[in-house]
């Protein structure tokens, strides 16, 4: 995590804490174009399934956000899913930095939308 900028380290901390607090499969955090942050965990109910990234994007949209700068996803997956990247692109356009890491917060992949 030492290679990340301080603002991105904050996203890692938020995603990690959110995931751990609820024992979810994934934790995510995003930073909007104004520097505000949103963190969420996977929702896996019988009637509702939402990834952690999608939950973050939904919160941001509900708050009136018009753009995104960065996202962190902590998961066991080796790459962001197409639906997660699509949600980030829908709100942030191209160029949103996406850091992917494990449950401990170790970032192993960085991509952009």
DAHU-V664227 format. One record per residue. N is the residue number from 1. RES is the residue in one small letter. SS is DSSP state (@ for helix, = for strand, . for the rest). PHI is phi in radians with two decimals (NA if undefined). Layout:
# DAHU-V664227
n->N res->RES ss->SS phi->PHI
n->N res->RES ss->SS phi->PHI
This chain:
# DAHU-V664227
n->1 res->x ss->. phi->NA
n->2 res->x ss->. phi->-1.20
n->3 res->x ss->. phi->-1.40
n->4 res->x ss->. phi->-1.41
n->5 res->x ss->. phi->-1.23
n->6 res->x ss->@ phi->-0.94
n->7 res->x ss->@ phi->-1.15
n->8 res->x ss->@ phi->-1.34
n->9 res->x ss->@ phi->-1.08
n->10 res->x ss->@ phi->-1.08
n->11 res->x ss->@ phi->-1.09
n->12 res->x ss->@ phi->-1.06
n->13 res->x ss->@ phi->-1.06
n->14 res->x ss->@ phi->-1.11
n->15 res->x ss->@ phi->-1.12
n->16 res->x ss->@ phi->-1.14
n->17 res->x ss->@ phi->-1.13
n->18 res->x ss->@ phi->-1.14
n->19 res->x ss->@ phi->-1.07
n->20 res->x ss->@ phi->-1.18
n->21 res->x ss->@ phi->-1.05
n->22 res->x ss->@ phi->-1.86
n->23 res->x ss->. phi->1.13
n->24 res->x ss->. phi->-1.44
n->25 res->x ss->. phi->-1.17
n->26 res->x ss->. phi->-2.42
n->27 res->x ss->= phi->-2.29
n->28 res->x ss->= phi->-2.47
n->29 res->x ss->= phi->-2.59
n->30 res->x ss->= phi->-2.27
n->31 res->x ss->= phi->-2.10
n->32 res->x ss->= phi->-1.48
n->33 res->x ss->. phi->-1.16
n->34 res->x ss->. phi->-1.71
n->35 res->x ss->. phi->1.60
n->36 res->x ss->. phi->-1.33
n->37 res->x ss->= phi->-2.07
n->38 res->x ss->= phi->-2.39
n->39 res->x ss->= phi->-2.25
n->40 res->x ss->= phi->-2.72
n->41 res->x ss->= phi->-2.07
n->42 res->x ss->. phi->-1.01
n->43 res->x ss->= phi->-1.89
n->44 res->x ss->= phi->-2.34
n->45 res->x ss->= phi->-1.88
n->46 res->x ss->. phi->-0.96
n->47 res->x ss->. phi->-1.82
n->48 res->x ss->= phi->-2.66
n->49 res->x ss->= phi->-2.17
n->50 res->x ss->= phi->-2.42
n->51 res->x ss->. phi->-1.25
n->52 res->x ss->@ phi->-1.06
n->53 res->x ss->@ phi->-1.11
n->54 res->x ss->@ phi->-1.08
n->55 res->x ss->@ phi->-1.13
n->56 res->x ss->@ phi->-1.09
n->57 res->x ss->@ phi->-1.09
n->58 res->x ss->@ phi->-1.07
n->59 res->x ss->@ phi->-1.10
n->60 res->x ss->@ phi->-1.14
n->61 res->x ss->@ phi->-1.07
n->62 res->x ss->@ phi->-1.14
n->63 res->x ss->. phi->-1.63
n->64 res->x ss->. phi->1.52
n->65 res->x ss->. phi->-1.13
n->66 res->x ss->. phi->-1.95
n->67 res->x ss->. phi->-2.89
n->68 res->x ss->= phi->-2.18
n->69 res->x ss->= phi->-1.85
n->70 res->x ss->= phi->-2.70
n->71 res->x ss->= phi->-2.50
n->72 res->x ss->= phi->-2.21
n->73 res->x ss->= phi->-2.21
n->74 res->x ss->= phi->-1.87
n->75 res->x ss->. phi->-2.79
n->76 res->x ss->. phi->-1.53
n->77 res->x ss->. phi->-1.18
n->78 res->x ss->. phi->-1.64
n->79 res->x ss->. phi->-2.72
n->80 res->x ss->. phi->-1.13
n->81 res->x ss->. phi->-1.34
n->82 res->x ss->@ phi->-1.04
n->83 res->x ss->@ phi->-1.09
n->84 res->x ss->@ phi->-1.14
n->85 res->x ss->@ phi->-1.10
n->86 res->x ss->@ phi->-1.13
n->87 res->x ss->@ phi->-1.10
n->88 res->x ss->@ phi->-1.14
n->89 res->x ss->@ phi->-1.19
n->90 res->x ss->@ phi->-0.98
n->91 res->x ss->@ phi->-1.59
n->92 res->x ss->@ phi->-1.86
n->93 res->x ss->. phi->1.28
n->94 res->x ss->. phi->-1.47
n->95 res->x ss->. phi->1.64
n->96 res->x ss->. phi->-1.29
n->97 res->x ss->= phi->-1.37
n->98 res->x ss->= phi->-2.16
n->99 res->x ss->= phi->-1.71
n->100 res->x ss->= phi->-1.99
n->101 res->x ss->= phi->-2.57
n->102 res->x ss->. phi->-1.61
n->103 res->x ss->. phi->-1.08
n->104 res->x ss->. phi->-1.40
n->105 res->x ss->. phi->1.64
n->106 res->x ss->. phi->-1.40
n->107 res->x ss->= phi->-1.43
n->108 res->x ss->= phi->-2.09
n->109 res->x ss->= phi->-2.52
n->110 res->x ss->= phi->-2.28
n->111 res->x ss->= phi->-2.29
n->112 res->x ss->= phi->-2.23
n->113 res->x ss->. phi->-1.34
